[in-house]
């Protein structure tokens, strides 16, 4: 019985380690995406406004009730 508890503890530690690595990796990717998006918006403000308006119109069209 003790061997099974040890195995479960080791598996739990491995899962925790893998989760932390995944969390760190996703955090870095999100930060990078945020920086790239911010730079694009600063470089192309009117294009960004146009895209936002277009997306808003499409969403409004899809959500309208007949």
N, CA, C and O of each residue as an XYZ file, in Angstrom:
264
protein
N       0.814     -1.193      0.000
C       0.000      0.000      0.000
C       0.860      1.259      0.000
O       0.515      2.255     -0.635
N       1.970      1.208      0.710
C       2.851      2.366      0.788
C       3.461      2.682     -0.576
O       3.672      3.848     -0.909
N       3.740      1.657     -1.357
C       4.323      1.870     -2.681
C       3.355      2.643     -3.573
O       3.781      3.505     -4.341
N       2.084      2.352     -3.484
C       1.101      3.048     -4.308
C       1.007      4.517     -3.915
O       0.874      5.381     -4.782
N       1.075      4.805     -2.637
C       1.015      6.184     -2.166
C       2.210      6.963     -2.680
O       2.075      8.115     -3.092
N       3.384      6.338     -2.658
C       4.597      6.981     -3.157
C       4.476      7.246     -4.657
O       4.848      8.317     -5.137
N       3.957      6.267     -5.392
C       3.773      6.440     -6.830
C       2.805      7.588     -7.125
O       3.044      8.394     -8.024
N       1.727      7.656     -6.373
C       0.761      8.729     -6.578
C       1.365     10.084     -6.236
O       1.091     11.073     -6.918
N       2.177     10.142     -5.197
C       2.829     11.386     -4.818
C       3.778     11.839     -5.921
O       3.804     13.018     -6.273
N       4.553     10.912     -6.467
C       5.471     11.241     -7.553
C       4.710     11.709     -8.791
O       5.119     12.670     -9.443
N       3.616     11.043     -9.117
C       2.812     11.449    -10.270
C       2.226     12.840    -10.049
O       2.178     13.654    -10.971
N       1.788     13.104     -8.837
C       1.261     14.431     -8.519
C       2.317     15.500     -8.658
O       2.036     16.581     -9.176
N       3.519     15.225     -8.211
C       4.613     16.187     -8.341
C       4.971     16.417     -9.801
O       5.237     17.547    -10.210
N       4.977     15.345    -10.587
C       5.270     15.485    -12.014
C       4.198     16.324    -12.716
O       4.511     17.183    -13.541
N       2.936     16.064    -12.380
C       1.859     16.846    -12.975
C       1.946     18.313    -12.571
O       1.719     19.200    -13.393
N       2.273     18.569    -11.316
C       2.417     19.941    -10.843
C       3.542     20.643    -11.592
O       3.398     21.797    -11.997
N       4.657     19.951    -11.775
C       5.799     20.521    -12.492
C       5.418     20.818    -13.945
O       5.733     21.890    -14.462
N       4.746     19.877    -14.600
C       4.341     20.082    -15.994
C       3.339     21.225    -16.108
O       3.395     22.008    -17.057
N       2.426     21.325    -15.151
C       1.446     22.405    -15.160
C       2.138     23.759    -15.021
O       1.791     24.706    -15.727
N       3.106     23.858    -14.123
C       3.824     25.120    -13.934
C       4.597     25.503    -15.185
O       4.636     26.678    -15.549
N       5.218     24.522    -15.856
C       5.932     24.812    -17.097
C       4.968     25.305    -18.172
O       5.266     26.258    -18.893
N       3.818     24.655    -18.277
C       2.813     25.060    -19.256
C       2.293     26.454    -18.938
O       2.121     27.276    -19.838
N       2.046     26.720    -17.678
C       1.559     28.028    -17.244
C       2.576     29.120    -17.592
O       2.196     30.185    -18.078
N       3.845     28.866    -17.350
C       4.889     29.840    -17.653
C       4.992     30.059    -19.169
O       5.117     31.195    -19.627
N       4.938     28.983    -19.931
C       5.032     29.084    -21.383
C       3.856     29.881    -21.951
O       4.049     30.750    -22.802
N       2.653     29.593    -21.488
C       1.486     30.318    -21.973
C       1.531     31.783    -21.550
O       1.103     32.658    -22.304
N       2.037     32.053    -20.373
C       2.173     33.430    -19.915
C       3.128     34.220    -20.793
O       2.862     35.373    -21.130
N       4.241     33.599    -21.163
C       5.214     34.259    -22.029
C       4.627     34.515    -23.416
O       4.838     35.578    -23.998
N       3.886     33.530    -23.942
C       3.271     33.700    -25.256
C       2.219     34.800    -25.222
O       2.126     35.596    -26.157
N       1.432     34.854    -24.163
C       0.405     35.899    -24.041
C       1.045     37.280    -23.941
O       0.552     38.241    -24.531
N       2.133     37.376    -23.200
C       2.828     38.658    -23.072
C       3.387     39.097    -24.421
O       3.287     40.269    -24.783
N       3.969     38.172    -25.158
C       4.517     38.474    -26.477
C       3.403     38.911    -27.429
O       3.562     39.889    -28.160
N       2.278     38.194    -27.424
C       1.151     38.552    -28.278
C       0.622     39.938    -27.923
O       0.257     40.712    -28.809
N       0.582     40.245    -26.653
C       0.123     41.560    -26.204
C       1.040     42.662    -26.718
O       0.561     43.706    -27.159
N       2.333     42.446    -26.667
C       3.288     43.437    -27.141
C       3.182     43.634    -28.655
O       3.233     44.765    -29.138
N       3.035     42.551    -29.394
C       2.909     42.627    -30.853
C       1.623     43.362    -31.225
O       1.624     44.207    -32.120
N       0.528     43.038    -30.538
C      -0.750     43.699    -30.805
C      -0.667     45.188    -30.494
O      -1.152     46.017    -31.264
N      -0.059     45.519    -29.377
C       0.087     46.922    -28.997
C       0.889     47.685    -30.048
O       0.531     48.806    -30.409
N       1.953     47.092    -30.532
C       2.779     47.744    -31.555
C       1.993     47.925    -32.850
O       2.093     48.971    -33.492
N       1.210     46.913    -33.243
C       0.415     47.006    -34.466
C      -0.609     48.136    -34.360
O      -0.792     48.908    -35.302
N      -1.275     48.227    -33.208
C      -2.290     49.267    -33.015
C      -1.650     50.651    -33.076
O      -2.230     51.576    -33.643
N      -0.478     50.797    -32.506
C       0.206     52.090    -32.553
C       0.678     52.436    -33.964
O       0.679     53.604    -34.354
N       1.075     51.426    -34.722
C       1.546     51.668    -36.086
C       0.401     51.874    -37.074
O       0.580     52.558    -38.082
N      -0.774     51.298    -36.806
C      -1.908     51.338    -37.742
C      -3.208     51.692    -37.010
O      -4.113     50.860    -36.943
N      -3.318     52.903    -36.463
C      -4.511     53.214    -35.661
C      -5.808     53.216    -36.472
O      -6.825     52.706    -36.003
N      -5.789     53.780    -37.677
C      -7.035     53.855    -38.446
C      -7.444     52.499    -38.991
O      -8.636     52.203    -39.075
N      -6.503     51.694    -39.353
C      -6.829     50.340    -39.805
C      -7.454     49.548    -38.660
O      -8.398     48.782    -38.859
N      -6.912     49.746    -37.460
C      -7.452     49.067    -36.287
C      -8.890     49.518    -36.009
O      -9.749     48.695    -35.693
N      -9.144     50.806    -36.124
C     -10.507     51.321    -35.926
C     -11.441     50.723    -36.973
O     -12.556     50.315    -36.649
N     -10.994     50.669    -38.218
C     -11.810     50.088    -39.286
C     -12.145     48.628    -39.035
O     -13.280     48.198    -39.244
N     -11.153     47.869    -38.586
C     -11.380     46.450    -38.281
C     -12.376     46.313    -37.131
O     -13.259     45.457    -37.173
N     -12.235     47.149    -36.110
C     -13.146     47.097    -34.966
C     -14.571     47.417    -35.385
O     -15.513     46.767    -34.932
N     -14.738     48.417    -36.249
C     -16.069     48.776    -36.739
C     -16.660     47.631    -37.556
O     -17.832     47.288    -37.396
N     -15.856     47.048    -38.421
C     -16.325     45.931    -39.244
C     -16.757     44.746    -38.378
O     -17.820     44.167    -38.602
N     -15.956     44.396    -37.416
C     -16.300     43.287    -36.522
C     -17.573     43.618    -35.745
O     -18.438     42.759    -35.578
N     -17.690     44.852    -35.274
C     -18.893     45.264    -34.564
C     -20.136     45.167    -35.428
O     -21.183     44.722    -34.958
N     -20.037     45.575    -36.681
C     -21.174     45.480    -37.602
C     -21.561     44.023    -37.863
O     -22.743     43.681    -37.890
N     -20.566     43.179    -38.053
C     -20.848     41.760    -38.301
C     -21.515     41.125    -37.088
O     -22.501     40.403    -37.233
N     -20.996     41.383    -35.904
C     -21.588     40.833    -34.682
C     -23.005     41.374    -34.509
O     -23.916     40.619    -34.170
N     -23.199     42.668    -34.736
C     -24.535     43.248    -34.636
C     -25.500     42.631    -35.628
O     -26.654     42.370    -35.288
N     -25.051     42.397    -36.840
C     -25.884     41.770    -37.855
C     -26.275     40.359    -37.443
O     -27.428     39.959    -37.602
N     -25.329     39.616    -36.920
C     -25.592     38.227    -36.523
C     -26.489     38.140    -35.290
O     -27.205     37.153    -35.119
N     -26.461     39.143    -34.444
C     -27.224     39.095    -33.205
C     -28.611     39.759    -33.322
O     -29.413     39.695    -32.391
N     -28.875     40.381    -34.447
C     -30.159     41.074    -34.578
C     -31.299     40.065    -34.574
O     -31.146     38.905    -34.958
N     -32.429     40.549    -34.131
C     -33.624     39.685    -34.090
C     -34.591     40.146    -35.170
O     -34.862     41.335    -35.336
N     -35.085     39.185    -35.877
C     -36.044     39.507    -36.949
C     -37.457     39.601    -36.429
O     -38.382     39.864    -37.198
